[in-house]
Amino acid sequence: MALNDDAVFTAAKGYILTAPVGTAAPTPTAIDSFNPNTGLSPWISIGHTSREDLPEFGFDGGETEVRGTWQNEALKSVTTEAAVDFVTFSLHQFDEEALSLYYGVTNSSSTTGEFSVAAASTSATERALLIVIVDGPTSIGFYARKAAIRREDAIELATDEFARLPLRATFLKDGANPLFSWISLDTDVNPAP
């Protein structure tokens, strides 16, 4: 692998946005020129997220097992549990959008200034997900056409830091489309040797 200095970055700033499931990925040029003040239509920012707990990409499952026959005890490696990819992050804003994502329900109250949960929900809110990471002139986008967003953990309160709504976005297949994509002009996936 050749050294590519342009492909090294620090997650100095970042923005998490959602849109309806199936919203097309922004182009590398749109990611490169992303401006949080003007946004990226039709993507909507979910607001302030934790600087201490940056988005963390992970996966569950993907276990394999070696199986054999009487003639060859290590004939084949098989996947016994499918891998599921996700990202976790914490919201700091306690507004209607954030609470809807956290609880997996829409506001059942018609009273201004009140968010009510009519019944406990274990469901997730499905959205397209876009994370834009900015490091000076370098911008990288992470895009998932379909993600199930739900609460990851209990609401965290403290007297010396912002309260948090921990969320998990699990990436779901949407037809023949890729599960997720990384997008950037600055990180050519096929750099010249």
FENWO-V949737 format. One record per residue. RES is the residue in three letters. SS is DSSP state (hx for helix, st for strand, lp for the rest). PHI is phi in radians with two decimals (NA if undefined). PSI is psi in whole degrees, -180 to 180 (* if undefined). Layout:
<<RES/SS/PHI/PSI> <RES/SS/PHI/PSI>>
This chain:
<<MET/lp/NA/131> <ALA/lp/-1.34/152> <LEU/lp/-1.28/133> <ASN/lp/-2.31/93> <ASP/hx/-1.04/-30> <ASP/hx/-1.26/-14> <ALA/hx/-1.64/7> <VAL/lp/-1.82/129> <PHE/lp/-2.57/163> <THR/lp/-1.97/139> <ALA/lp/-1.41/66> <ALA/lp/-1.14/-46> <LYS/st/-2.41/160> <GLY/st/-2.81/159> <TYR/st/-2.44/136> <ILE/st/-1.99/128> <LEU/st/-2.27/154> <THR/st/-2.26/163> <ALA/st/-2.71/172> <PRO/lp/-1.04/148> <VAL/lp/-0.90/136> <GLY/lp/1.61/-5> <THR/lp/-1.04/134> <ALA/lp/-1.12/152> <ALA/lp/-1.19/144> <PRO/lp/-1.20/157> <THR/lp/-1.31/161> <PRO/hx/-1.01/-35> <THR/hx/-1.14/-40> <ALA/hx/-1.15/-39> <ILE/hx/-1.15/-43> <ASP/hx/-1.07/-35> <SER/lp/-1.78/17> <PHE/lp/-0.99/131> <ASN/lp/-2.23/115> <PRO/lp/-1.10/-22> <ASN/lp/-1.31/-30> <THR/lp/-1.81/-18> <GLY/lp/1.34/-167> <LEU/st/-2.56/98> <SER/lp/-1.14/137> <PRO/lp/-1.67/18> <TRP/st/-1.25/140> <ILE/st/-2.07/129> <SER/st/-1.17/141> <ILE/lp/-1.51/-4> <GLY/lp/1.81/-159> <HIS/lp/-1.19/132> <THR/st/-2.17/165> <SER/lp/-1.17/133> <ARG/lp/-1.45/-29> <GLU/lp/-1.39/-37> <ASP/lp/-1.89/79> <LEU/lp/-1.13/160> <PRO/lp/-0.90/136> <GLU/st/-2.13/119> <PHE/st/-1.53/136> <GLY/st/-2.65/-176> <PHE/st/-2.65/152> <ASP/st/-2.03/155> <GLY/lp/1.36/-152> <GLY/lp/1.38/15> <GLU/lp/-1.18/144> <THR/st/-2.15/163> <GLU/st/-2.55/139> <VAL/st/-1.55/128> <ARG/st/-2.08/148> <GLY/lp/-2.38/175> <THR/lp/-1.98/180> <TRP/lp/-1.14/-32> <GLN/lp/-1.50/-27> <ASN/lp/-2.48/103> <GLU/lp/-1.19/-16> <ALA/lp/-2.22/63> <LEU/lp/-1.33/-41> <LYS/st/-2.69/145> <SER/st/-1.71/126> <VAL/st/-2.12/148> <THR/st/-1.47/123> <THR/lp/-1.69/-17> <GLU/lp/-2.57/126> <ALA/lp/-1.13/145> <ALA/lp/-1.39/141> <VAL/st/-2.17/121> <ASP/st/-1.63/148> <PHE/st/-2.72/170> <VAL/st/-2.35/139> <THR/st/-1.95/148> <PHE/st/-2.78/165> <SER/st/-2.12/129> <LEU/st/-1.54/143> <HIS/lp/-1.78/-22> <GLN/lp/-1.39/130> <PHE/lp/-1.83/73> <ASP/lp/-2.12/-179> <GLU/hx/-1.05/-43> <GLU/hx/-1.10/-46> <ALA/hx/-1.12/-45> <LEU/hx/-1.16/-34> <SER/hx/-1.12/-43> <LEU/hx/-1.14/-42> <TYR/hx/-1.14/-48> <TYR/hx/-1.53/-12> <GLY/lp/1.26/24> <VAL/lp/-2.45/162> <THR/lp/-1.54/161> <ASN/lp/-1.10/124> <SER/lp/-1.62/1> <SER/lp/-1.69/144> <SER/lp/-1.81/5> <THR/lp/-1.49/127> <THR/lp/-1.05/133> <GLY/lp/1.47/9> <GLU/lp/-2.22/134> <PHE/lp/-2.00/120> <SER/lp/-2.09/143> <VAL/lp/-1.92/114> <ALA/lp/-1.21/-37> <ALA/lp/-2.68/151> <ALA/lp/-1.04/142> <SER/lp/-2.26/138> <THR/lp/-1.90/7> <SER/lp/-1.44/167> <ALA/lp/-2.00/159> <THR/st/-1.66/125> <GLU/st/-1.64/128> <ARG/st/-2.59/162> <ALA/st/-1.36/148> <LEU/st/-2.22/136> <LEU/st/-2.35/127> <ILE/st/-2.05/123> <VAL/st/-1.92/121> <ILE/st/-1.87/128> <VAL/st/-2.10/127> <ASP/st/-2.28/90> <GLY/lp/1.05/-121> <PRO/lp/-1.43/-6> <THR/st/-1.68/129> <SER/st/-2.22/135> <ILE/st/-2.24/135> <GLY/st/-1.94/143> <PHE/st/-2.02/127> <TYR/st/-2.24/133> <ALA/st/-2.24/124> <ARG/st/-1.14/-29> <LYS/st/-2.58/124> <ALA/st/-2.41/140> <ALA/st/-1.68/112> <ILE/st/-1.78/128> <ARG/st/-2.62/170> <ARG/st/-1.19/141> <GLU/lp/-1.74/-32> <ASP/lp/-2.77/-178> <ALA/lp/-1.22/153> <ILE/lp/-1.06/134> <GLU/st/-1.84/125> <LEU/lp/-2.08/144> <ALA/lp/-2.69/157> <THR/lp/-1.51/-17> <ASP/lp/-2.00/12> <GLU/lp/-2.72/168> <PHE/lp/-1.17/146> <ALA/lp/-1.15/155> <ARG/st/-2.32/143> <LEU/st/-1.97/97> <PRO/st/-1.27/127> <LEU/st/-2.17/157> <ARG/st/-2.27/132> <ALA/st/-1.97/113> <THR/st/-1.69/130> <PHE/st/-1.44/130> <LEU/lp/-2.03/147> <LYS/lp/-1.20/142> <ASP/lp/-2.27/88> <GLY/lp/1.15/-141> <ALA/lp/-1.52/5> <ASN/lp/-1.26/155> <PRO/lp/-1.05/152> <LEU/lp/-1.14/-44> <PHE/lp/-2.78/166> <SER/st/-2.52/148> <TRP/st/-1.79/136> <ILE/st/-2.28/127> <SER/lp/-3.00/140> <LEU/lp/-1.29/-28> <ASP/lp/-1.41/-13> <THR/lp/-2.13/72> <ASP/lp/-0.99/123> <VAL/lp/-1.28/-14> <ASN/lp/-2.24/65> <PRO/lp/-1.14/153> <ALA/lp/-1.14/141> <PRO/lp/-1.20/*>>
